[in-house]
Amino acid sequence: MEKLDFPKPFEHNHAPVRELYEIDAGPTTRGEKFADWVNKNVGSWRFILIQTILVVIWVILNATAYIRAWDPYPFIFMNLIFSLQSAYTASLIMMSQNRQDKLKAHNDYLMNLRAEEESRAVLENLAAQDKALQEIYREILELRKETAKSANK
């Protein structure tokens, strides 16, 4: 029988999988820090509630002219402020998301390398098993032939 040769067992000696917050040192520049702060706070209920309260106060003060109306109905100045806020907020959130997406993409790349390495080891093992099964099958056929010959004699 031909010597069966199997690959050496795969060793999982890579670093353990970690969460992104464990890998990421965080934003490094003031701009990145500010973008992350905006991303974190603008999407919160706290921000929504504060903005809603400010809008209600703005509308009441201007609609009732309790104090001299600085932005009478239809509140064009408030619309301008909201438009500016939306434009800058969207840009800052996108900057923050881009930085985080780069981190996620790099982490995915590292995970894919590990998965490819492990898949390659599994495929090599399967190929060795196929070769071993073929050799065992060949050996069984030879034994059957020998058994049949000795039974016929």
C-alpha positions in Angstrom: 0.0 0.0 0.0 1.3 3.4 -0.9 2.0 5.7 2.1 -0.9 8.0 2.8 0.3 11.6 3.1 -1.9 14.1 4.9 -1.1 17.8 5.4 0.0 18.8 8.8 -3.0 20.0 10.9 -4.0 23.6 10.5 -2.9 25.8 13.4 -5.1 28.7 14.3 -2.3 31.0 15.4 -3.8 34.3 14.2 -4.9 37.0 16.5 -8.4 36.7 17.8 -11.2 38.6 16.1 -11.8 41.9 17.7 -14.5 44.5 17.6 -13.8 47.7 15.7 -14.0 49.9 18.8 -11.1 47.8 20.2 -9.0 48.3 17.0 -9.8 51.9 16.3 -7.8 54.4 18.2 -10.5 56.9 17.4 -10.4 60.2 15.5 -7.0 61.8 15.4 -7.6 65.3 14.1 -9.9 68.0 15.4 -12.0 67.8 12.3 -12.5 64.0 12.7 -13.3 64.5 16.4 -15.8 67.2 15.6 -17.4 65.1 12.7 -17.7 62.1 15.1 -19.2 64.3 17.8 -21.8 65.7 15.3 -22.5 62.1 14.1 -23.0 60.9 17.6 -25.2 63.8 18.9 -27.3 64.9 15.9 -28.9 61.5 15.7 -29.9 61.5 19.3 -33.3 62.0 20.9 -31.7 64.7 23.1 -30.8 66.7 20.0 -34.3 66.2 18.5 -36.0 67.4 21.7 -33.8 70.4 22.1 -34.3 71.4 18.5 -38.0 70.9 18.7 -38.2 73.1 21.9 -36.1 75.8 20.1 -38.4 75.8 17.0 -41.5 76.0 19.2 -40.1 78.9 21.1 -39.0 80.6 17.8 -42.5 80.1 16.3 -44.4 81.3 19.4 -42.2 84.4 19.8 -42.5 85.3 16.1 -46.1 84.4 15.6 -47.4 86.2 18.6 -45.0 89.1 18.3 -44.6 88.9 22.1 -41.2 90.3 21.5 -40.5 92.2 18.3 -40.8 89.6 15.5 -37.4 89.2 13.9 -38.7 86.4 11.6 -42.4 86.9 10.8 -44.5 84.2 9.3 -43.6 82.2 7.0 -40.3 82.1 9.0 -37.9 82.5 6.1 -34.9 83.1 8.3 -35.6 79.8 10.3 -35.8 78.0 6.9 -32.4 79.4 6.0 -30.9 78.3 9.3 -32.3 74.8 8.8 -31.0 74.6 5.3 -27.5 75.6 6.4 -27.7 73.2 9.4 -28.7 70.3 7.0 -26.0 71.0 4.5 -23.2 71.1 7.1 -24.5 68.3 9.2 -24.9 66.0 6.3 -21.3 66.7 5.2 -19.9 66.2 8.7 -21.8 62.9 9.2 -20.5 61.7 5.8 -17.0 62.5 6.9 -17.4 60.5 10.1 -19.0 57.6 8.2 -16.3 57.5 5.6 -13.6 57.2 8.3 -15.6 54.4 10.0 -16.2 52.7 6.6 -12.5 52.6 6.0 -11.9 50.9 9.3 -14.7 48.4 8.6 -13.3 47.6 5.1 -9.8 47.0 6.6 -11.2 44.7 9.3 -13.3 42.8 6.6 -10.1 42.5 4.5 -8.2 40.9 7.5 -11.1 38.6 8.2 -11.2 37.5 4.5 -7.5 36.8 4.6 -8.0 34.5 7.6 -11.0 32.8 6.0 -9.1 32.2 2.8 -6.2 30.7 4.7 -8.5 28.4 6.6 -10.4 27.5 3.4 -7.1 26.6 1.7 -6.2 24.3 4.6 -9.6 22.6 4.5 -9.3 22.1 0.7 -5.8 20.7 1.0 -7.0 18.3 3.7 -10.0 17.2 1.5 -7.6 16.7 -1.5 -5.4 14.5 0.7 -8.5 12.5 1.9 -9.6 12.1 -1.7 -6.1 10.7 -2.6 -6.3 8.4 0.5 -9.7 7.1 -0.4 -8.6 6.4 -4.0 -5.6 4.4 -2.6 -7.8 2.6 -0.2 -10.3 1.8 -2.9 -7.5 0.5 -5.2 -6.2 -1.6 -2.3 -9.7 -3.1 -1.7 -10.1 -3.9 -5.4 -6.8 -5.7 -5.4 -7.8 -7.7 -2.3 -11.1 -8.6 -3.9 -9.3 -9.9 -7.0 -6.9 -11.9 -4.8 -9.8 -13.3 -2.8 -11.8 -14.2 -6.0 -8.7 -15.9 -7.5 -8.1 -18.0 -4.3 -11.8 -18.9 -4.1 -11.8 -20.1 -7.7 -8.8 -22.4 -7.2 
